[in-house]
């Protein structure tokens, strides 16, 4: 069976992405391989996704897929954007 690493430590994101991938692939989590997450230092969702794919690819010899997401609120000039998780943590976290 082919393998694919889904580059997230977020269990909800892992399930959402895994659902979209064919059952021909065994879906692997970096958590199951004890790989820590890289610092997300990109200035966009795309750059953070690429950063994570490149980071996790150093640990496996099969395909890696990753994403980045956040809240872009028009009224707040598309903030907090890539800083959504930090913003949420600063203000009490997600429910």
PDB file of N, CA, C and O in Angstrom:
ATOM      1  N   UNK A   1       0.843  -1.183   0.000  1.00  0.00           N
ATOM      2  CA  UNK A   1       0.000   0.000   0.000  1.00  0.00           C
ATOM      3  C   UNK A   1       0.887   1.244   0.000  1.00  0.00           C
ATOM      4  O   UNK A   1       1.871   1.318   0.736  1.00  0.00           O
ATOM      5  N   UNK A   2       0.529   2.213  -0.830  1.00  0.00           N
ATOM      6  CA  UNK A   2       1.258   3.479  -0.865  1.00  0.00           C
ATOM      7  C   UNK A   2       0.985   4.263   0.409  1.00  0.00           C
ATOM      8  O   UNK A   2      -0.087   4.149   1.004  1.00  0.00           O
ATOM      9  N   UNK A   3       1.963   5.056   0.820  1.00  0.00           N
ATOM     10  CA  UNK A   3       1.819   5.888   2.011  1.00  0.00           C
ATOM     11  C   UNK A   3       1.823   7.363   1.616  1.00  0.00           C
ATOM     12  O   UNK A   3       2.379   7.745   0.587  1.00  0.00           O
ATOM     13  N   UNK A   4       1.191   8.179   2.456  1.00  0.00           N
ATOM     14  CA  UNK A   4       1.265   9.626   2.322  1.00  0.00           C
ATOM     15  C   UNK A   4       1.267  10.217   3.728  1.00  0.00           C
ATOM     16  O   UNK A   4       0.477   9.814   4.582  1.00  0.00           O
ATOM     17  N   UNK A   5       2.151  11.164   3.956  1.00  0.00           N
ATOM     18  CA  UNK A   5       2.190  11.836   5.241  1.00  0.00           C
ATOM     19  C   UNK A   5       1.345  13.101   5.138  1.00  0.00           C
ATOM     20  O   UNK A   5       1.545  13.919   4.240  1.00  0.00           O
ATOM     21  N   UNK A   6       0.419  13.253   6.046  1.00  0.00           N
ATOM     22  CA  UNK A   6      -0.424  14.448   6.107  1.00  0.00           C
ATOM     23  C   UNK A   6       0.200  15.352   7.161  1.00  0.00           C
ATOM     24  O   UNK A   6       0.110  15.079   8.358  1.00  0.00           O
ATOM     25  N   UNK A   7       0.828  16.426   6.710  1.00  0.00           N
ATOM     26  CA  UNK A   7       1.665  17.268   7.553  1.00  0.00           C
ATOM     27  C   UNK A   7       0.917  18.192   8.487  1.00  0.00           C
ATOM     28  O   UNK A   7       0.911  19.408   8.297  1.00  0.00           O
ATOM     29  N   UNK A   8       0.288  17.620   9.493  1.00  0.00           N
ATOM     30  CA  UNK A   8      -0.376  18.415  10.530  1.00  0.00           C
ATOM     31  C   UNK A   8      -0.381  17.645  11.839  1.00  0.00           C
ATOM     32  O   UNK A   8      -0.413  16.415  11.851  1.00  0.00           O
ATOM     33  N   UNK A   9      -0.348  18.383  12.935  1.00  0.00           N
ATOM     34  CA  UNK A   9      -0.505  17.785  14.257  1.00  0.00           C
ATOM     35  C   UNK A   9      -1.922  17.996  14.785  1.00  0.00           C
ATOM     36  O   UNK A   9      -2.264  17.532  15.872  1.00  0.00           O
ATOM     37  N   UNK A  10      -2.722  18.684  14.021  1.00  0.00           N
ATOM     38  CA  UNK A  10      -4.112  18.960  14.390  1.00  0.00           C
ATOM     39  C   UNK A  10      -4.965  17.754  13.982  1.00  0.00           C
ATOM     40  O   UNK A  10      -5.105  17.463  12.794  1.00  0.00           O
ATOM     41  N   UNK A  11      -5.527  17.063  14.959  1.00  0.00           N
ATOM     42  CA  UNK A  11      -6.303  15.847  14.674  1.00  0.00           C
ATOM     43  C   UNK A  11      -7.492  16.114  13.759  1.00  0.00           C
ATOM     44  O   UNK A  11      -7.793  15.297  12.889  1.00  0.00           O
ATOM     45  N   UNK A  12      -8.167  17.238  13.939  1.00  0.00           N
ATOM     46  CA  UNK A  12      -9.309  17.579  13.097  1.00  0.00           C
ATOM     47  C   UNK A  12      -8.900  17.791  11.647  1.00  0.00           C
ATOM     48  O   UNK A  12      -9.549  17.285  10.731  1.00  0.00           O
ATOM     49  N   UNK A  13      -7.825  18.537  11.442  1.00  0.00           N
ATOM     50  CA  UNK A  13      -7.320  18.759  10.076  1.00  0.00           C
ATOM     51  C   UNK A  13      -6.882  17.442   9.450  1.00  0.00           C
ATOM     52  O   UNK A  13      -7.130  17.189   8.271  1.00  0.00           O
ATOM     53  N   UNK A  14      -6.221  16.600  10.260  1.00  0.00           N
ATOM     54  CA  UNK A  14      -5.768  15.316   9.741  1.00  0.00           C
ATOM     55  C   UNK A  14      -6.960  14.512   9.212  1.00  0.00           C
ATOM     56  O   UNK A  14      -6.906  13.964   8.111  1.00  0.00           O
ATOM     57  N   UNK A  15      -8.023  14.447   9.995  1.00  0.00           N
ATOM     58  CA  UNK A  15      -9.214  13.691   9.577  1.00  0.00           C
ATOM     59  C   UNK A  15      -9.834  14.291   8.307  1.00  0.00           C
ATOM     60  O   UNK A  15     -10.215  13.560   7.393  1.00  0.00           O
ATOM     61  N   UNK A  16      -9.930  15.616   8.260  1.00  0.00           N
ATOM     62  CA  UNK A  16     -10.526  16.279   7.091  1.00  0.00           C
ATOM     63  C   UNK A  16      -9.731  15.999   5.822  1.00  0.00           C
ATOM     64  O   UNK A  16     -10.310  15.686   4.782  1.00  0.00           O
ATOM     65  N   UNK A  17      -8.416  16.108   5.902  1.00  0.00           N
ATOM     66  CA  UNK A  17      -7.572  15.870   4.729  1.00  0.00           C
ATOM     67  C   UNK A  17      -7.582  14.391   4.364  1.00  0.00           C
ATOM     68  O   UNK A  17      -7.679  14.044   3.187  1.00  0.00           O
ATOM     69  N   UNK A  18      -7.483  13.515   5.366  1.00  0.00           N
ATOM     70  CA  UNK A  18      -7.465  12.066   5.117  1.00  0.00           C
ATOM     71  C   UNK A  18      -8.727  11.613   4.395  1.00  0.00           C
ATOM     72  O   UNK A  18      -8.676  10.738   3.531  1.00  0.00           O
ATOM     73  N   UNK A  19      -9.848  12.206   4.748  1.00  0.00           N
ATOM     74  CA  UNK A  19     -11.130  11.866   4.123  1.00  0.00           C
ATOM     75  C   UNK A  19     -11.100  12.133   2.613  1.00  0.00           C
ATOM     76  O   UNK A  19     -11.765  11.436   1.846  1.00  0.00           O
ATOM     77  N   UNK A  20     -10.335  13.133   2.190  1.00  0.00           N
ATOM     78  CA  UNK A  20     -10.280  13.522   0.784  1.00  0.00           C
ATOM     79  C   UNK A  20      -9.307  12.685  -0.048  1.00  0.00           C
ATOM     80  O   UNK A  20      -9.308  12.763  -1.277  1.00  0.00           O
ATOM     81  N   UNK A  21      -8.488  11.893   0.619  1.00  0.00           N
ATOM     82  CA  UNK A  21      -7.451  11.109  -0.068  1.00  0.00           C
ATOM     83  C   UNK A  21      -7.931   9.669  -0.255  1.00  0.00           C
ATOM     84  O   UNK A  21      -8.534   9.076   0.639  1.00  0.00           O
ATOM     85  N   UNK A  22      -7.652   9.135  -1.419  1.00  0.00           N
ATOM     86  CA  UNK A  22      -8.053   7.774  -1.771  1.00  0.00           C
ATOM     87  C   UNK A  22      -7.631   6.751  -0.727  1.00  0.00           C
ATOM     88  O   UNK A  22      -6.596   6.895  -0.076  1.00  0.00           O
ATOM     89  N   UNK A  23      -8.449   5.720  -0.581  1.00  0.00           N
ATOM     90  CA  UNK A  23      -8.134   4.627   0.336  1.00  0.00           C
ATOM     91  C   UNK A  23      -6.982   3.766  -0.163  1.00  0.00           C
ATOM     92  O   UNK A  23      -6.566   2.832   0.523  1.00  0.00           O
ATOM     93  N   UNK A  24      -6.461   4.071  -1.349  1.00  0.00           N
ATOM     94  CA  UNK A  24      -5.286   3.362  -1.849  1.00  0.00           C
ATOM     95  C   UNK A  24      -4.041   3.777  -1.070  1.00  0.00           C
ATOM     96  O   UNK A  24      -2.999   3.129  -1.163  1.00  0.00           O
ATOM     97  N   UNK A  25      -4.155   4.873  -0.294  1.00  0.00           N
ATOM     98  CA  UNK A  25      -3.030   5.384   0.475  1.00  0.00           C
ATOM     99  C   UNK A  25      -3.219   5.122   1.961  1.00  0.00           C
ATOM    100  O   UNK A  25      -4.318   5.265   2.498  1.00  0.00           O
ATOM    101  N   UNK A  26      -2.139   4.741   2.612  1.00  0.00           N
ATOM    102  CA  UNK A  26      -2.122   4.685   4.069  1.00  0.00           C
ATOM    103  C   UNK A  26      -1.743   6.086   4.535  1.00  0.00           C
ATOM    104  O   UNK A  26      -0.676   6.594   4.190  1.00  0.00           O
ATOM    105  N   UNK A  27      -2.611   6.702   5.311  1.00  0.00           N
ATOM    106  CA  UNK A  27      -2.401   8.075   5.756  1.00  0.00           C
ATOM    107  C   UNK A  27      -1.617   8.072   7.064  1.00  0.00           C
ATOM    108  O   UNK A  27      -2.026   7.462   8.053  1.00  0.00           O
ATOM    109  N   UNK A  28      -0.480   8.767   7.047  1.00  0.00           N
ATOM    110  CA  UNK A  28       0.433   8.799   8.183  1.00  0.00           C
ATOM    111  C   UNK A  28       0.442  10.202   8.775  1.00  0.00           C
ATOM    112  O   UNK A  28       0.420  11.196   8.049  1.00  0.00           O
ATOM    113  N   UNK A  29       0.474  10.269  10.092  1.00  0.00           N
ATOM    114  CA  UNK A  29       0.567  11.538  10.812  1.00  0.00           C
ATOM    115  C   UNK A  29       1.996  11.739  11.305  1.00  0.00           C
ATOM    116  O   UNK A  29       2.651  10.773  11.696  1.00  0.00           O
ATOM    117  N   UNK A  30       2.490  12.972  11.295  1.00  0.00           N
ATOM    118  CA  UNK A  30       3.813  13.200  11.877  1.00  0.00           C
ATOM    119  C   UNK A  30       3.849  12.855  13.368  1.00  0.00           C
ATOM    120  O   UNK A  30       4.900  12.512  13.910  1.00  0.00           O
ATOM    121  N   UNK A  31       2.694  12.949  14.020  1.00  0.00           N
ATOM    122  CA  UNK A  31       2.622  12.556  15.439  1.00  0.00           C
ATOM    123  C   UNK A  31       2.997  11.093  15.615  1.00  0.00           C
ATOM    124  O   UNK A  31       3.729  10.735  16.537  1.00  0.00           O
ATOM    125  N   UNK A  32       2.484  10.244  14.712  1.00  0.00           N
ATOM    126  CA  UNK A  32       2.748   8.805  14.838  1.00  0.00           C
ATOM    127  C   UNK A  32       4.220   8.475  14.609  1.00  0.00           C
ATOM    128  O   UNK A  32       4.685   7.409  15.012  1.00  0.00           O
ATOM    129  N   UNK A  33       4.953   9.379  13.964  1.00  0.00           N
ATOM    130  CA  UNK A  33       6.382   9.183  13.712  1.00  0.00           C
ATOM    131  C   UNK A  33       7.237  10.002  14.686  1.00  0.00           C
ATOM    132  O   UNK A  33       8.461  10.045  14.561  1.00  0.00           O
ATOM    133  N   UNK A  34       6.589  10.640  15.643  1.00  0.00           N
ATOM    134  CA  UNK A  34       7.272  11.501  16.618  1.00  0.00           C
ATOM    135  C   UNK A  34       8.079  12.616  15.960  1.00  0.00           C
ATOM    136  O   UNK A  34       9.188  12.935  16.390  1.00  0.00           O
ATOM    137  N   UNK A  35       7.508  13.199  14.918  1.00  0.00           N
ATOM    138  CA  UNK A  35       8.129  14.339  14.249  1.00  0.00           C
ATOM    139  C   UNK A  35       7.432  15.601  14.750  1.00  0.00           C
ATOM    140  O   UNK A  35       6.211  15.726  14.648  1.00  0.00           O
ATOM    141  N   UNK A  36       8.198  16.516  15.282  1.00  0.00           N
ATOM    142  CA  UNK A  36       7.628  17.769  15.765  1.00  0.00           C
ATOM    143  C   UNK A  36       7.279  18.667  14.586  1.00  0.00           C
ATOM    144  O   UNK A  36       7.753  18.457  13.469  1.00  0.00           O
ATOM    145  N   UNK A  37       6.453  19.662  14.845  1.00  0.00           N
ATOM    146  CA  UNK A  37       6.085  20.634  13.812  1.00  0.00           C
ATOM    147  C   UNK A  37       7.154  21.704  13.669  1.00  0.00           C
ATOM    148  O   UNK A  37       7.801  22.080  14.647  1.00  0.00           O
ATOM    149  N   UNK A  38       7.340  22.193  12.450  1.00  0.00           N
ATOM    150  CA  UNK A  38       8.266  23.311  12.268  1.00  0.00           C
ATOM    151  C   UNK A  38       7.608  24.617  12.712  1.00  0.00           C
ATOM    152  O   UNK A  38       6.387  24.686  12.847  1.00  0.00           O
ATOM    153  N   UNK A  39       8.406  25.632  12.935  1.00  0.00           N
ATOM    154  CA  UNK A  39       7.875  26.972  13.188  1.00  0.00           C
ATOM    155  C   UNK A  39       7.265  27.476  11.892  1.00  0.00           C
ATOM    156  O   UNK A  39       7.891  27.404  10.835  1.00  0.00           O
ATOM    157  N   UNK A  40       6.056  27.982  11.974  1.00  0.00           N
ATOM    158  CA  UNK A  40       5.381  28.524  10.787  1.00  0.00           C
ATOM    159  C   UNK A  40       5.734  30.002  10.681  1.00  0.00           C
ATOM    160  O   UNK A  40       5.083  30.854  11.285  1.00  0.00           O
ATOM    161  N   UNK A  41       6.765  30.288   9.911  1.00  0.00           N
ATOM    162  CA  UNK A  41       7.298  31.641   9.799  1.00  0.00           C
ATOM    163  C   UNK A  41       6.923  32.336   8.498  1.00  0.00           C
ATOM    164  O   UNK A  41       7.350  33.463   8.248  1.00  0.00           O
ATOM    165  N   UNK A  42       6.122  31.663   7.667  1.00  0.00           N
ATOM    166  CA  UNK A  42       5.731  32.241   6.390  1.00  0.00           C
ATOM    167  C   UNK A  42       4.808  33.432   6.559  1.00  0.00           C
ATOM    168  O   UNK A  42       4.186  33.621   7.604  1.00  0.00           O
ATOM    169  N   UNK A  43       4.735  34.225   5.511  1.00  0.00           N
ATOM    170  CA  UNK A  43       3.878  35.413   5.529  1.00  0.00           C
ATOM    171  C   UNK A  43       2.538  35.158   4.830  1.00  0.00           C
ATOM    172  O   UNK A  43       1.706  36.058   4.722  1.00  0.00           O
ATOM    173  N   UNK A  44       2.339  33.923   4.357  1.00  0.00           N
ATOM    174  CA  UNK A  44       1.075  33.566   3.704  1.00  0.00           C
ATOM    175  C   UNK A  44       0.752  32.110   4.009  1.00  0.00           C
ATOM    176  O   UNK A  44       1.607  31.352   4.468  1.00  0.00           O
ATOM    177  N   UNK A  45      -0.492  31.734   3.747  1.00  0.00           N
ATOM    178  CA  UNK A  45      -0.895  30.342   3.949  1.00  0.00           C
ATOM    179  C   UNK A  45      -0.090  29.421   3.029  1.00  0.00           C
ATOM    180  O   UNK A  45       0.331  28.340   3.440  1.00  0.00           O
ATOM    181  N   UNK A  46       0.120  29.854   1.788  1.00  0.00           N
ATOM    182  CA  UNK A  46       0.867  29.041   0.828  1.00  0.00           C
ATOM    183  C   UNK A  46       2.306  28.837   1.297  1.00  0.00           C
ATOM    184  O   UNK A  46       2.823  27.721   1.248  1.00  0.00           O
ATOM    185  N   UNK A  47       2.953  29.910   1.750  1.00  0.00           N
ATOM    186  CA  UNK A  47       4.349  29.763   2.184  1.00  0.00           C
ATOM    187  C   UNK A  47       4.460  28.863   3.414  1.00  0.00           C
ATOM    188  O   UNK A  47       5.414  28.093   3.525  1.00  0.00           O
ATOM    189  N   UNK A  48       3.508  28.946   4.333  1.00  0.00           N
ATOM    190  CA  UNK A  48       3.530  28.040   5.490  1.00  0.00           C
ATOM    191  C   UNK A  48       3.286  26.598   5.075  1.00  0.00           C
ATOM    192  O   UNK A  48       3.898  25.688   5.634  1.00  0.00           O
ATOM    193  N   UNK A  49       2.409  26.372   4.111  1.00  0.00           N
ATOM    194  CA  UNK A  49       2.161  25.011   3.618  1.00  0.00           C
ATOM    195  C   UNK A  49       3.427  24.429   3.006  1.00  0.00           C
ATOM    196  O   UNK A  49       3.787  23.283   3.278  1.00  0.00           O
ATOM    197  N   UNK A  50       4.101  25.221   2.179  1.00  0.00           N
ATOM    198  CA  UNK A  50       5.351  24.761   1.549  1.00  0.00           C
ATOM    199  C   UNK A  50       6.424  24.500   2.603  1.00  0.00           C
ATOM    200  O   UNK A  50       7.163  23.518   2.518  1.00  0.00           O
ATOM    201  N   UNK A  51       6.504  25.372   3.583  1.00  0.00           N
ATOM    202  CA  UNK A  51       7.469  25.210   4.662  1.00  0.00           C
ATOM    203  C   UNK A  51       7.260  23.861   5.352  1.00  0.00           C
ATOM    204  O   UNK A  51       8.219  23.129   5.596  1.00  0.00           O
ATOM    205  N   UNK A  52       6.007  23.535   5.665  1.00  0.00           N
ATOM    206  CA  UNK A  52       5.703  22.275   6.354  1.00  0.00           C
ATOM    207  C   UNK A  52       5.989  21.068   5.472  1.00  0.00           C
ATOM    208  O   UNK A  52       6.539  20.073   5.945  1.00  0.00           O
ATOM    209  N   UNK A  53       5.624  21.142   4.200  1.00  0.00           N
ATOM    210  CA  UNK A  53       5.893  20.017   3.292  1.00  0.00           C
ATOM    211  C   UNK A  53       7.395  19.769   3.190  1.00  0.00           C
ATOM    212  O   UNK A  53       7.843  18.626   3.278  1.00  0.00           O
ATOM    213  N   UNK A  54       8.169  20.827   3.005  1.00  0.00           N
ATOM    214  CA  UNK A  54       9.622  20.671   2.894  1.00  0.00           C
ATOM    215  C   UNK A  54      10.225  20.115   4.184  1.00  0.00           C
ATOM    216  O   UNK A  54      11.128  19.280   4.139  1.00  0.00           O
ATOM    217  N   UNK A  55       9.729  20.573   5.322  1.00  0.00           N
ATOM    218  CA  UNK A  55      10.225  20.097   6.615  1.00  0.00           C
ATOM    219  C   UNK A  55       9.927  18.610   6.804  1.00  0.00           C
ATOM    220  O   UNK A  55      10.834  17.830   7.097  1.00  0.00           O
ATOM    221  N   UNK A  56       8.673  18.216   6.639  1.00  0.00           N
ATOM    222  CA  UNK A  56       8.292  16.819   6.872  1.00  0.00           C
ATOM    223  C   UNK A  56       8.909  15.876   5.836  1.00  0.00           C
ATOM    224  O   UNK A  56       9.158  14.708   6.132  1.00  0.00           O
ATOM    225  N   UNK A  57       9.151  16.375   4.637  1.00  0.00           N
ATOM    226  CA  UNK A  57       9.749  15.549   3.576  1.00  0.00           C
ATOM    227  C   UNK A  57      11.152  15.073   3.929  1.00  0.00           C
ATOM    228  O   UNK A  57      11.626  14.076   3.385  1.00  0.00           O
ATOM    229  N   UNK A  58      11.809  15.773   4.827  1.00  0.00           N
ATOM    230  CA  UNK A  58      13.157  15.376   5.239  1.00  0.00           C
ATOM    231  C   UNK A  58      13.146  14.090   6.067  1.00  0.00           C
ATOM    232  O   UNK A  58      14.184  13.448   6.232  1.00  0.00           O
ATOM    233  N   UNK A  59      11.973  13.712   6.588  1.00  0.00           N
ATOM    234  CA  UNK A  59      11.868  12.560   7.490  1.00  0.00           C
ATOM    235  C   UNK A  59      11.309  11.300   6.832  1.00  0.00           C
ATOM    236  O   UNK A  59      11.424  10.209   7.391  1.00  0.00           O
ATOM    237  N   UNK A  60      10.705  11.440   5.648  1.00  0.00           N
ATOM    238  CA  UNK A  60      10.087  10.279   4.995  1.00  0.00           C
ATOM    239  C   UNK A  60      10.490  10.233   3.519  1.00  0.00           C
ATOM    240  O   UNK A  60      10.919  11.236   2.947  1.00  0.00           O
ATOM    241  N   UNK A  61      10.343   9.064   2.922  1.00  0.00           N
ATOM    242  CA  UNK A  61      10.667   8.928   1.494  1.00  0.00           C
ATOM    243  C   UNK A  61       9.417   8.618   0.678  1.00  0.00           C
ATOM    244  O   UNK A  61       9.456   7.853  -0.285  1.00  0.00           O
ATOM    245  N   UNK A  62       8.316   9.226   1.084  1.00  0.00           N
ATOM    246  CA  UNK A  62       7.058   9.109   0.350  1.00  0.00           C
ATOM    247  C   UNK A  62       6.381  10.476   0.341  1.00  0.00           C
ATOM    248  O   UNK A  62       6.832  11.389   1.034  1.00  0.00           O
ATOM    249  N   UNK A  63       5.306  10.632  -0.432  1.00  0.00           N
ATOM    250  CA  UNK A  63       4.676  11.952  -0.580  1.00  0.00           C
ATOM    251  C   UNK A  63       4.205  12.563   0.737  1.00  0.00           C
ATOM    252  O   UNK A  63       3.818  11.864   1.673  1.00  0.00           O
ATOM    253  N   UNK A  64       4.252  13.886   0.772  1.00  0.00           N
ATOM    254  CA  UNK A  64       3.791  14.660   1.927  1.00  0.00           C
ATOM    255  C   UNK A  64       2.823  15.717   1.415  1.00  0.00           C
ATOM    256  O   UNK A  64       3.060  16.342   0.381  1.00  0.00           O
ATOM    257  N   UNK A  65       1.744  15.907   2.141  1.00  0.00           N
ATOM    258  CA  UNK A  65       0.778  16.958   1.824  1.00  0.00           C
ATOM    259  C   UNK A  65       0.549  17.755   3.105  1.00  0.00           C
ATOM    260  O   UNK A  65       0.550  17.191   4.199  1.00  0.00           O
ATOM    261  N   UNK A  66       0.356  19.052   2.970  1.00  0.00           N
ATOM    262  CA  UNK A  66       0.104  19.886   4.134  1.00  0.00           C
ATOM    263  C   UNK A  66      -0.751  21.073   3.721  1.00  0.00           C
ATOM    264  O   UNK A  66      -0.924  21.355   2.536  1.00  0.00           O
ATOM    265  N   UNK A  67      -1.277  21.753   4.714  1.00  0.00           N
ATOM    266  CA  UNK A  67      -2.057  22.958   4.439  1.00  0.00           C
ATOM    267  C   UNK A  67      -1.781  23.964   5.535  1.00  0.00           C
ATOM    268  O   UNK A  67      -1.128  23.655   6.531  1.00  0.00           O
ATOM    269  N   UNK A  68      -2.271  25.141   5.348  1.00  0.00           N
ATOM    270  CA  UNK A  68      -2.286  26.151   6.392  1.00  0.00           C
ATOM    271  C   UNK A  68      -3.576  26.920   6.206  1.00  0.00           C
ATOM    272  O   UNK A  68      -4.028  27.136   5.082  1.00  0.00           O
ATOM    273  N   UNK A  69      -4.152  27.322   7.291  1.00  0.00           N
ATOM    274  CA  UNK A  69      -5.425  28.045   7.198  1.00  0.00           C
ATOM    275  C   UNK A  69      -5.564  28.970   8.385  1.00  0.00           C
ATOM    276  O   UNK A  69      -4.799  28.897   9.346  1.00  0.00           O
ATOM    277  N   UNK A  70      -6.536  29.827   8.303  1.00  0.00           N
ATOM    278  CA  UNK A  70      -6.815  30.756   9.378  1.00  0.00           C
ATOM    279  C   UNK A  70      -8.023  31.588   9.032  1.00  0.00           C
ATOM    280  O   UNK A  70      -8.709  31.339   8.041  1.00  0.00           O
ATOM    281  N   UNK A  71      -8.272  32.568   9.851  1.00  0.00           N
ATOM    282  CA  UNK A  71      -9.415  33.449   9.646  1.00  0.00           C
ATOM    283  C   UNK A  71      -8.962  34.739   8.965  1.00  0.00           C
ATOM    284  O   UNK A  71      -8.037  35.407   9.428  1.00  0.00           O
ATOM    285  N   UNK A  72      -9.616  35.073   7.879  1.00  0.00           N
ATOM    286  CA  UNK A  72      -9.372  36.329   7.171  1.00  0.00           C
ATOM    287  C   UNK A  72     -10.694  37.085   7.176  1.00  0.00           C
ATOM    288  O   UNK A  72     -11.596  36.779   6.397  1.00  0.00           O
ATOM    289  N   UNK A  73     -10.802  38.068   8.052  1.00  0.00           N
ATOM    290  CA  UNK A  73     -12.064  38.777   8.261  1.00  0.00           C
ATOM    291  C   UNK A  73     -12.025  40.117   7.535  1.00  0.00           C
ATOM    292  O   UNK A  73     -11.196  40.975   7.840  1.00  0.00           O
ATOM    293  N   UNK A  74     -12.932  40.289   6.569  1.00  0.00           N
ATOM    294  CA  UNK A  74     -12.945  41.506   5.757  1.00  0.00           C
ATOM    295  C   UNK A  74     -12.960  42.771   6.605  1.00  0.00           C
ATOM    296  O   UNK A  74     -12.187  43.696   6.355  1.00  0.00           O
ATOM    297  N   UNK A  75     -13.828  42.817   7.599  1.00  0.00           N
ATOM    298  CA  UNK A  75     -13.969  43.989   8.445  1.00  0.00           C
ATOM    299  C   UNK A  75     -12.660  44.337   9.159  1.00  0.00           C
ATOM    300  O   UNK A  75     -12.408  45.499   9.475  1.00  0.00           O
ATOM    301  N   UNK A  76     -11.836  43.325   9.407  1.00  0.00           N
ATOM    302  CA  UNK A  76     -10.550  43.521  10.086  1.00  0.00           C
ATOM    303  C   UNK A  76      -9.382  43.556   9.107  1.00  0.00           C
ATOM    304  O   UNK A  76      -8.243  43.262   9.471  1.00  0.00           O
ATOM    305  N   UNK A  77      -9.679  43.921   7.853  1.00  0.00           N
ATOM    306  CA  UNK A  77      -8.651  43.991   6.800  1.00  0.00           C
ATOM    307  C   UNK A  77      -7.913  42.658   6.652  1.00  0.00           C
ATOM    308  O   UNK A  77      -6.685  42.603   6.579  1.00  0.00           O
ATOM    309  N   UNK A  78      -8.718  41.578   6.609  1.00  0.00           N
ATOM    310  CA  UNK A  78      -8.239  40.196   6.443  1.00  0.00           C
ATOM    311  C   UNK A  78      -7.342  39.708   7.579  1.00  0.00           C
ATOM    312  O   UNK A  78      -6.541  38.793   7.389  1.00  0.00           O
ATOM    313  N   UNK A  79      -7.471  40.302   8.729  1.00  0.00           N
ATOM    314  CA  UNK A  79      -6.737  39.847   9.911  1.00  0.00           C
ATOM    315  C   UNK A  79      -7.598  38.824  10.643  1.00  0.00           C
ATOM    316  O   UNK A  79      -8.809  38.851  10.421  1.00  0.00           O
ATOM    317  N   UNK A  80      -7.121  37.956  11.464  1.00  0.00           N
ATOM    318  CA  UNK A  80      -5.724  37.771  11.807  1.00  0.00           C
ATOM    319  C   UNK A  80      -4.920  36.966  10.787  1.00  0.00           C
ATOM    320  O   UNK A  80      -3.699  36.888  10.918  1.00  0.00           O
ATOM    321  N   UNK A  81      -5.547  36.370   9.784  1.00  0.00           N
ATOM    322  CA  UNK A  81      -4.817  35.685   8.708  1.00  0.00           C
ATOM    323  C   UNK A  81      -3.919  34.578   9.209  1.00  0.00           C
ATOM    324  O   UNK A  81      -4.346  33.725   9.987  1.00  0.00           O
ATOM    325  N   UNK A  82      -2.651  34.588   8.755  1.00  0.00           N
ATOM    326  CA  UNK A  82      -1.716  33.517   9.133  1.00  0.00           C
ATOM    327  C   UNK A  82      -1.410  33.521  10.622  1.00  0.00           C
ATOM    328  O   UNK A  82      -0.808  32.576  11.131  1.00  0.00           O
ATOM    329  N   UNK A  83      -1.812  34.562  11.322  1.00  0.00           N
ATOM    330  CA  UNK A  83      -1.573  34.646  12.766  1.00  0.00           C
ATOM    331  C   UNK A  83      -2.797  34.209  13.584  1.00  0.00           C
ATOM    332  O   UNK A  83      -2.854  34.473  14.785  1.00  0.00           O
ATOM    333  N   UNK A  84      -3.757  33.559  12.964  1.00  0.00           N
ATOM    334  CA  UNK A  84      -5.000  33.175  13.646  1.00  0.00           C
ATOM    335  C   UNK A  84      -4.760  32.362  14.913  1.00  0.00           C
ATOM    336  O   UNK A  84      -5.355  32.644  15.953  1.00  0.00           O
ATOM    337  N   UNK A  85      -3.902  31.366  14.834  1.00  0.00           N
ATOM    338  CA  UNK A  85      -3.663  30.502  16.002  1.00  0.00           C
ATOM    339  C   UNK A  85      -3.025  31.293  17.138  1.00  0.00           C
ATOM    340  O   UNK A  85      -3.395  31.121  18.299  1.00  0.00           O
ATOM    341  N   UNK A  86      -2.071  32.156  16.808  1.00  0.00           N
ATOM    342  CA  UNK A  86      -1.429  32.972  17.847  1.00  0.00           C
ATOM    343  C   UNK A  86      -2.423  33.949  18.454  1.00  0.00           C
ATOM    344  O   UNK A  86      -2.422  34.182  19.663  1.00  0.00           O
ATOM    345  N   UNK A  87      -3.262  34.513  17.611  1.00  0.00           N
ATOM    346  CA  UNK A  87      -4.283  35.455  18.077  1.00  0.00           C
ATOM    347  C   UNK A  87      -5.250  34.739  19.030  1.00  0.00           C
ATOM    348  O   UNK A  87      -5.581  35.252  20.099  1.00  0.00           O
ATOM    349  N   UNK A  88      -5.689  33.557  18.626  1.00  0.00           N
ATOM    350  CA  UNK A  88      -6.626  32.791  19.455  1.00  0.00           C
ATOM    351  C   UNK A  88      -5.985  32.422  20.788  1.00  0.00           C
ATOM    352  O   UNK A  88      -6.621  32.535  21.836  1.00  0.00           O
ATOM    353  N   UNK A  89      -4.738  31.986  20.753  1.00  0.00           N
ATOM    354  CA  UNK A  89      -4.041  31.599  21.979  1.00  0.00           C
ATOM    355  C   UNK A  89      -3.923  32.797  22.925  1.00  0.00           C
ATOM    356  O   UNK A  89      -4.127  32.666  24.131  1.00  0.00           O
ATOM    357  N   UNK A  90      -3.594  33.954  22.369  1.00  0.00           N
ATOM    358  CA  UNK A  90      -3.446  35.169  23.171  1.00  0.00           C
ATOM    359  C   UNK A  90      -4.760  35.578  23.828  1.00  0.00           C
ATOM    360  O   UNK A  90      -4.770  36.169  24.908  1.00  0.00           O
ATOM    361  N   UNK A  91      -5.884  35.250  23.153  1.00  0.00           N
ATOM    362  CA  UNK A  91      -7.203  35.669  23.638  1.00  0.00           C
ATOM    363  C   UNK A  91      -8.037  34.500  24.161  1.00  0.00           C
ATOM    364  O   UNK A  91      -9.266  34.550  24.106  1.00  0.00           O
ATOM    365  N   UNK A  92      -7.396  33.464  24.660  1.00  0.00           N
ATOM    366  CA  UNK A  92      -8.125  32.401  25.328  1.00  0.00           C
ATOM    367  C   UNK A  92      -8.244  31.092  24.589  1.00  0.00           C
ATOM    368  O   UNK A  92      -8.745  30.125  25.163  1.00  0.00           O
ATOM    369  N   UNK A  93      -7.810  31.007  23.342  1.00  0.00           N
ATOM    370  CA  UNK A  93      -7.827  29.748  22.611  1.00  0.00           C
ATOM    371  C   UNK A  93      -9.115  29.462  21.896  1.00  0.00           C
ATOM    372  O   UNK A  93     -10.100  30.187  22.040  1.00  0.00           O
ATOM    373  N   UNK A  94      -9.102  28.388  21.114  1.00  0.00           N
ATOM    374  CA  UNK A  94     -10.281  27.922  20.399  1.00  0.00           C
ATOM    375  C   UNK A  94     -11.091  27.032  21.321  1.00  0.00           C
ATOM    376  O   UNK A  94     -10.545  26.420  22.238  1.00  0.00           O
ATOM    377  N   UNK A  95     -12.388  26.956  21.082  1.00  0.00           N
ATOM    378  CA  UNK A  95     -13.249  26.121  21.911  1.00  0.00           C
ATOM    379  C   UNK A  95     -13.185  24.686  21.476  1.00  0.00           C
ATOM    380  O   UNK A  95     -13.850  23.833  22.064  1.00  0.00           O
TER     381      UNK A  95
END
